Amino acid sequence: MSAAVSLHETLFRALKAVTGKPLLRSLTIPLAEDLRLERRMPSAVLFRMVDGGVEPLEWGVALCRELAKADAYAILQPGVYGKGSLVNAIMLKKPA
């Protein structure tokens, strides 16, 4: 998952530098449930769009199946994010 998000971030930002066109689409959207990030550094979190916001997907090594479910991701600082907290999600798919 980290490799996929890193490639996405690097590739699309590099293409923007070359073309001058922003290729990453972001959306500020509320969390549909509480989220606790206990890692000591910023982390990529995959999200699935649900009615009224986004819900986090599982995170960890060898969870490629979660990428197939993901509609967006965000790089978040450690901490507790309550339901309704706004996150700036980078879209992986077109919003429906």
Contacts in CASP RR format, 6 or more apart in sequence:
PFRMAT RR
TARGET T0000
AUTHOR 0000-0000-0000
METHOD contacts of the structure
MODEL  1
MSAAVSLHETLFRALKAVTGKPLLRSLTIPLAEDLRLERRMPSAVLFRMV
DGGVEPLEWGVALCRELAKADAYAILQPGVYGKGSLVNAIMLKKPA
1 44 0 8 1.000
1 46 0 8 1.000
1 59 0 8 1.000
1 60 0 8 1.000
1 63 0 8 1.000
1 64 0 8 1.000
1 66 0 8 1.000
1 67 0 8 1.000
2 44 0 8 1.000
4 67 0 8 1.000
5 44 0 8 1.000
5 73 0 8 1.000
5 75 0 8 1.000
8 24 0 8 1.000
8 73 0 8 1.000
8 90 0 8 1.000
8 92 0 8 1.000
9 90 0 8 1.000
12 23 0 8 1.000
12 24 0 8 1.000
13 24 0 8 1.000
15 21 0 8 1.000
15 23 0 8 1.000
16 22 0 8 1.000
16 23 0 8 1.000
16 24 0 8 1.000
24 90 0 8 1.000
24 91 0 8 1.000
25 90 0 8 1.000
25 91 0 8 1.000
25 94 0 8 1.000
26 88 0 8 1.000
26 89 0 8 1.000
26 90 0 8 1.000
26 91 0 8 1.000
27 72 0 8 1.000
27 88 0 8 1.000
27 89 0 8 1.000
27 91 0 8 1.000
27 95 0 8 1.000
28 86 0 8 1.000
28 87 0 8 1.000
28 88 0 8 1.000
28 89 0 8 1.000
29 49 0 8 1.000
29 52 0 8 1.000
29 53 0 8 1.000
29 54 0 8 1.000
29 72 0 8 1.000
29 86 0 8 1.000
29 87 0 8 1.000
29 89 0 8 1.000
30 52 0 8 1.000
30 53 0 8 1.000
30 54 0 8 1.000
30 83 0 8 1.000
30 84 0 8 1.000
30 85 0 8 1.000
30 86 0 8 1.000
30 87 0 8 1.000
31 53 0 8 1.000
31 54 0 8 1.000
31 55 0 8 1.000
31 56 0 8 1.000
31 81 0 8 1.000
31 82 0 8 1.000
31 83 0 8 1.000
31 84 0 8 1.000
31 85 0 8 1.000
31 86 0 8 1.000
31 87 0 8 1.000
32 50 0 8 1.000
32 51 0 8 1.000
32 52 0 8 1.000
32 53 0 8 1.000
32 54 0 8 1.000
32 55 0 8 1.000
32 83 0 8 1.000
32 84 0 8 1.000
33 55 0 8 1.000
33 56 0 8 1.000
33 83 0 8 1.000
34 80 0 8 1.000
34 81 0 8 1.000
34 82 0 8 1.000
34 83 0 8 1.000
35 45 0 8 1.000
35 56 0 8 1.000
35 76 0 8 1.000
35 80 0 8 1.000
35 81 0 8 1.000
35 82 0 8 1.000
35 85 0 8 1.000
36 79 0 8 1.000
36 80 0 8 1.000
36 81 0 8 1.000
37 43 0 8 1.000
37 45 0 8 1.000
37 76 0 8 1.000
37 77 0 8 1.000
37 78 0 8 1.000
37 79 0 8 1.000
37 80 0 8 1.000
37 81 0 8 1.000
38 78 0 8 1.000
38 79 0 8 1.000
39 78 0 8 1.000
40 78 0 8 1.000
41 78 0 8 1.000
42 75 0 8 1.000
42 76 0 8 1.000
42 77 0 8 1.000
42 78 0 8 1.000
43 59 0 8 1.000
43 75 0 8 1.000
43 76 0 8 1.000
43 78 0 8 1.000
44 59 0 8 1.000
44 73 0 8 1.000
44 74 0 8 1.000
44 75 0 8 1.000
45 56 0 8 1.000
45 57 0 8 1.000
45 59 0 8 1.000
45 73 0 8 1.000
45 74 0 8 1.000
45 75 0 8 1.000
45 76 0 8 1.000
46 56 0 8 1.000
46 57 0 8 1.000
46 58 0 8 1.000
46 59 0 8 1.000
46 66 0 8 1.000
46 67 0 8 1.000
46 69 0 8 1.000
46 70 0 8 1.000
46 72 0 8 1.000
46 73 0 8 1.000
47 54 0 8 1.000
47 55 0 8 1.000
47 56 0 8 1.000
47 57 0 8 1.000
47 70 0 8 1.000
47 71 0 8 1.000
47 72 0 8 1.000
47 73 0 8 1.000
47 74 0 8 1.000
47 87 0 8 1.000
47 89 0 8 1.000
48 54 0 8 1.000
48 55 0 8 1.000
48 57 0 8 1.000
48 69 0 8 1.000
48 70 0 8 1.000
48 71 0 8 1.000
49 71 0 8 1.000
49 72 0 8 1.000
49 95 0 8 1.000
49 96 0 8 1.000
53 84 0 8 1.000
54 71 0 8 1.000
54 72 0 8 1.000
54 87 0 8 1.000
54 89 0 8 1.000
57 66 0 8 1.000
57 69 0 8 1.000
57 70 0 8 1.000
58 66 0 8 1.000
59 66 0 8 1.000
70 92 0 8 1.000
71 91 0 8 1.000
71 92 0 8 1.000
71 93 0 8 1.000
71 95 0 8 1.000
72 89 0 8 1.000
72 90 0 8 1.000
72 91 0 8 1.000
72 92 0 8 1.000
72 93 0 8 1.000
73 89 0 8 1.000
73 90 0 8 1.000
73 92 0 8 1.000
74 87 0 8 1.000
74 88 0 8 1.000
74 89 0 8 1.000
74 90 0 8 1.000
76 87 0 8 1.000
81 87 0 8 1.000
END
